[in-house]
Amino acid sequence: MTIVETTRPITGGVDTHADVHVAAAVDANGGMLGVESFATTPAGYAQLHGWLSAFGPVDRVGVEGTGAYGAGLARHLRGQGLVVIEVDRPNRQERRRNGKSDELDAVEAARAALSGRASGIAKTADGDVEAIRALLVVRRSGRNVRIKYLNQIRHLGFTAPDALRERLRDVHRDRLARTAAVLRPTARSDTVVYATKLAIATLGRRVLALEADAVRLDHELETLVRRCAPNLLRVYGHRRDLVGRGGRQPAAPEERSRVRASLRCRTAARVIRQDRSASTQPRREPSSEPCVVADRVHPHEQR
């Protein structure tokens, strides 16, 4: 395609994918200047930026999915000094009229950034906050998998042979994984006992490994939070990973007493207000006459 250079600022738009990004360039009036595809590699990002710059000075670039497929491209364009706009979704009216195509989505992303329909600046996706986000992904998944494994240990214990079931019957959940991990299945035992012990011991070792990973991840999260939001850790009742997710710690005894006293004061004040309103506005007694609607007794009054 022949590139016509203009002195007026242009706007870019990108429809992002896993392997190929489709870019479009529009002029100041929204007219399409060109559409091209580029690989999702550092070299492809550089080619995309050079292709846009060939049309003229780039004012801004609208990118779909800057938190997913477009994260790398958004970082590259931001590093080149461009303004990157997050485009949430394509224009549904244009898609309904013209159908679904990557080229159309790229053009509409550029027009959305040009018109102001999409005006949110894309997240930087770097620094300590991005590091915390990455760690929280694996921290949360590890917590969910740990709960799943503990439930599987408990359920296998319910259906295990008698001796093994009694060994796991009253074990507290905090000691369940360690108790399961120390089981030693022997091939000389019954086949069902051997297989059940092996399954429970394997799950126990997995839980212990997840707990060790969680300790390390919590240490890294605390280091990052102390560096980027140290004042947050001074707030009473907040956990060290509150930057990524909220949490509450058990209240101290003196704090619980203050909360109870505050609740009692609020309850007393509410009762006093209700008494005062009752003294100024006497309660209306229900009428003894039946409620007549359309010359007949209301169904509720019949009951």
C-alpha positions in Angstrom: 0.0 0.0 0.0 1.2 3.5 -0.9 1.8 5.6 2.2 0.8 9.2 1.9 2.6 11.3 4.5 0.6 14.2 6.1 1.7 17.0 8.4 -1.5 16.8 10.4 -1.4 14.5 13.5 -2.7 11.0 12.8 -4.3 8.4 15.2 -3.5 4.7 15.3 -5.6 1.8 16.3 -4.7 -1.8 17.0 -6.7 -4.9 17.2 -4.6 -7.3 19.3 -4.3 -11.0 19.0 -1.9 -13.7 20.3 0.2 -14.0 17.2 -0.6 -11.0 14.9 -1.6 -7.4 15.7 -3.7 -5.6 13.1 -3.0 -1.8 13.0 -4.8 1.0 11.3 -4.0 4.7 10.8 -6.7 7.4 10.4 -6.3 11.1 9.7 -7.7 14.0 11.8 -11.1 13.6 10.3 -11.3 9.8 10.9 -10.5 8.9 7.3 -8.6 5.6 6.9 -5.1 6.0 5.8 -4.0 2.3 5.9 -4.3 -1.1 7.5 -1.4 -3.5 8.1 -0.6 -6.6 10.2 2.5 -7.1 12.3 3.9 -10.0 14.4 3.6 -9.9 18.2 7.4 -9.7 18.7 9.7 -6.9 19.7 10.7 -6.6 16.0 7.0 -6.5 15.0 6.3 -3.7 17.6 9.1 -1.6 16.1 7.8 -2.2 12.6 4.3 -1.2 13.7 5.6 2.0 15.3 7.6 2.8 12.2 4.7 2.2 9.9 2.4 4.5 11.9 5.1 7.2 12.0 5.5 7.1 8.2 2.0 8.6 7.8 3.0 11.6 9.9 3.2 12.7 13.6 1.3 10.2 15.7 -1.0 11.9 18.2 -2.2 8.8 20.1 -2.8 5.1 19.6 -5.9 3.2 20.6 -5.1 -0.4 21.6 -7.6 -3.1 22.5 -6.7 -5.4 25.4 -3.7 -3.6 26.9 -4.1 -5.8 29.9 -3.9 -9.0 27.8 -2.6 -9.5 24.3 -1.7 -5.9 23.9 0.4 -5.5 27.0 3.7 -5.8 25.3 2.8 -3.5 22.4 1.4 -0.9 24.9 4.7 -0.9 26.8 6.7 -0.5 23.6 4.6 2.4 22.3 4.7 4.1 25.6 8.5 3.8 25.7 8.5 5.6 22.3 6.7 8.5 23.9 3.3 7.9 22.4 0.0 8.2 24.3 -1.7 4.8 24.5 -5.5 4.7 24.9 -7.3 1.7 26.3 -10.1 0.7 23.9 -12.6 -1.5 25.8 -14.7 -2.9 23.0 -15.3 -2.2 19.2 -18.1 -0.2 17.9 -21.1 -2.5 17.9 -23.1 -0.4 15.4 -20.3 -0.6 12.8 -19.8 -4.3 13.5 -23.6 -4.9 12.9 -23.5 -3.0 9.6 -20.2 -4.3 8.2 -19.7 -7.6 10.0 -16.7 -8.8 12.1 -13.2 -8.3 10.8 -9.8 -7.5 12.4 -9.3 -4.6 10.0 -12.6 -3.0 10.9 -11.9 -3.4 14.6 -8.5 -1.7 14.2 -10.0 1.2 12.4 -12.8 1.6 15.0 -10.2 1.5 17.8 -8.4 4.4 16.1 -11.6 6.3 15.6 -12.6 5.7 19.2 -9.3 7.1 20.4 -9.6 10.1 18.0 -13.2 11.0 18.9 -12.8 10.6 22.7 -15.2 7.7 22.9 -12.3 5.8 24.4 -10.3 8.2 26.7 -8.8 6.0 29.4 -5.0 6.0 29.5 -3.7 2.4 29.4 -2.1 1.0 32.5 1.6 1.0 32.6 1.8 -2.7 33.5 5.3 -2.2 35.1 6.8 -1.5 38.4 6.0 -2.9 41.9 2.2 -3.0 41.3 2.6 -5.2 38.3 5.0 -7.5 40.2 2.4 -7.7 43.0 -0.3 -8.6 40.5 1.8 -11.4 39.0 2.5 -12.9 42.4 -1.1 -12.7 43.5 -2.2 -14.7 40.5 -0.1 -17.7 41.6 -0.9 -17.0 45.3 -4.6 -17.2 44.8 -4.5 -20.2 42.6 -2.2 -22.0 45.1 -4.7 -21.3 47.9 -7.6 -22.7 45.8 -5.7 -25.8 44.8 -4.6 -26.4 48.5 -8.3 -26.3 49.6 -9.1 -28.7 46.8 -6.4 -31.2 47.8 -7.4 -31.1 51.5 -11.0 -31.9 50.5 -9.8 -34.8 48.4 -7.8 -36.1 51.4 -10.8 -35.9 53.6 -13.1 -37.6 51.1 -10.6 -40.4 50.5 -10.4 -40.9 54.2 -14.2 -41.3 54.4 -14.1 -44.2 52.0 -10.8 -45.7 53.1 -10.5 -49.1 54.8 -11.3 -49.1 58.5 -7.8 -48.8 59.9 -6.9 -46.0 57.6 -10.2 -44.2 58.1 -9.8 -44.3 61.9 -6.3 -42.9 61.6 -7.6 -39.8 59.7 -11.0 -39.5 61.5 -10.4 -36.7 64.0 -7.3 -35.1 62.6 -7.6 -31.3 62.5 -7.4 -29.6 59.2 -4.2 -27.8 60.2 -2.5 -31.2 60.7 -4.3 -33.1 58.0 -1.7 -32.6 55.2 1.3 -33.5 57.4 -0.5 -36.6 58.8 -1.3 -37.7 55.2 2.2 -37.0 53.9 3.9 -39.3 56.5 1.8 -42.3 55.4 4.0 -45.1 54.1 2.2 -47.4 51.6 3.7 -50.9 51.3 3.2 -53.2 48.4 2.7 -56.2 50.8 -0.6 -54.7 52.1 -4.0 -55.0 50.6 -4.3 -53.4 47.1 -7.0 -51.0 48.1 -5.1 -50.0 51.3 -1.9 -49.5 49.3 -3.6 -47.4 46.6 -5.5 -45.3 49.1 -2.4 -44.6 51.2 -0.4 -43.7 48.1 -3.1 -41.3 46.9 -3.5 -39.6 50.3 0.2 -39.4 50.9 0.7 -37.8 47.4 -2.0 -35.2 48.1 -0.4 -34.5 51.5 3.0 -33.8 50.0 1.4 -31.5 47.4 -0.3 -29.5 50.1 3.0 -29.1 52.0 4.7 -28.0 48.9 2.0 -25.4 48.3 2.3 -24.1 51.8 6.0 -23.7 51.4 5.4 -21.8 48.2 2.8 -19.6 50.0 5.3 -18.6 52.7 7.9 -17.5 50.1 5.2 -15.6 48.1 4.0 -13.8 51.2 7.5 -12.8 52.0 8.0 -11.3 48.4 4.6 -9.6 48.6 5.4 -8.0 51.9 8.7 -6.7 50.5 6.9 -5.2 47.5 4.1 -3.6 49.5 6.6 -2.1 52.0 8.4 -0.5 49.1 5.4 0.9 47.1 2.8 1.5 49.9 4.5 1.5 53.3 1.7 3.6 54.9 -0.8 0.9 54.1 0.8 -1.6 56.5 0.3 0.9 59.4 -3.4 0.8 59.0 -4.9 -1.4 61.8 -6.5 -4.6 60.6 -5.0 -4.8 57.1 -2.9 -7.6 55.8 0.5 -7.1 54.0 -1.0 -8.0 50.6 -3.8 -5.5 50.7 -2.5 -3.7 47.6 -3.6 -6.7 45.6 -6.5 -8.0 47.8 -8.2 -6.9 51.0 -8.2 -8.7 54.3 -8.9 -8.3 57.9 -7.0 -9.6 60.9 -8.7 -10.7 64.1 -9.4 -7.7 66.3 -7.4 -7.3 69.6 -9.3 -7.7 72.9 -9.2 -3.9 73.6 -10.4 -3.2 70.0 -13.3 -5.6 70.4 -14.3 -3.9 73.7 -14.3 -0.5 72.0 -16.4 -1.8 69.1 -18.9 -3.3 71.5 -19.2 -0.1 73.5 -19.7 1.9 70.3 -22.4 -0.5 69.2 -24.2 -0.2 72.5 -24.1 3.6 72.3 -25.6 3.5 68.8 -28.3 1.1 69.9 -29.2 3.3 72.9 -29.3 6.4 70.7 -31.6 4.5 68.2 -34.0 3.5 71.0 -34.1 7.1 72.4 -35.0 8.4 68.9 -37.7 5.8 68.5 -39.1 6.7 71.9 -39.2 10.4 71.1 -40.8 9.9 67.7 -43.4 7.6 69.4 -44.2 10.3 72.0 -44.7 13.1 69.3 -46.5 10.9 66.8 -49.0 8.5 68.5 -49.6 5.2 66.8 -52.7 5.0 64.8 -55.0 2.2 65.8 -56.2 0.0 62.9 -59.7 0.7 61.9 -62.4 -1.8 62.8 -64.3 -1.2 59.6 -63.6 -3.7 56.8 -61.7 -2.5 53.8 -64.3 -2.2 51.0 -63.1 -2.3 47.4 -65.6 -2.2 44.6 -68.5 -2.8 46.9 -67.0 -5.9 48.4 -64.9 -6.8 51.4 -61.1 -6.9 50.7 -59.7 -10.5 50.5 -57.3 -9.9 53.4 -60.1 -8.7 55.7 -62.1 -11.9 54.8 -59.3 -14.0 56.2 
